[in-house]
Amino acid sequence: MLEFAGTKKVFLNADGKNGAVSGELKAFLAYVAGRQSEDTFVKKLECAVEKAKQNREWRREYMTLLMRDKENQKIGEKSWLNG
């Protein structure tokens, strides 16, 4: 995995059962796992995601980045295979 200066990675197990977790975090994790939630924050997040999905410029930029990332993965795999 690539690391960028000043960034942190957080891995979540949306279906985990261990540890004390707030109701808000449980609602968010349920959303991440694809389940519906009535939590206010999750509802706002869901609206923002839907709005972003409808933005043509954002979708075009996302697809461009996705294509670039896939091409870079192919380059990396070739480089790794050729040693």
Number of C-alpha atoms within 10 A of each C-alpha: 3 3 8 8 5 5 7 8 7 5 6 9 9 16 11 9 8 6 6 7 9 9 10 13 14 17 20 21 19 16 19 15 12 10 10 14 16 9 16 11 14 20 15 11 14 15 12 12 11 11 10 13 12 11 10 10 11 12 13 11 11 12 12 11 12 12 12 12 12 11 12 12 12 12 12 12 12 11 10 9 8 7 6
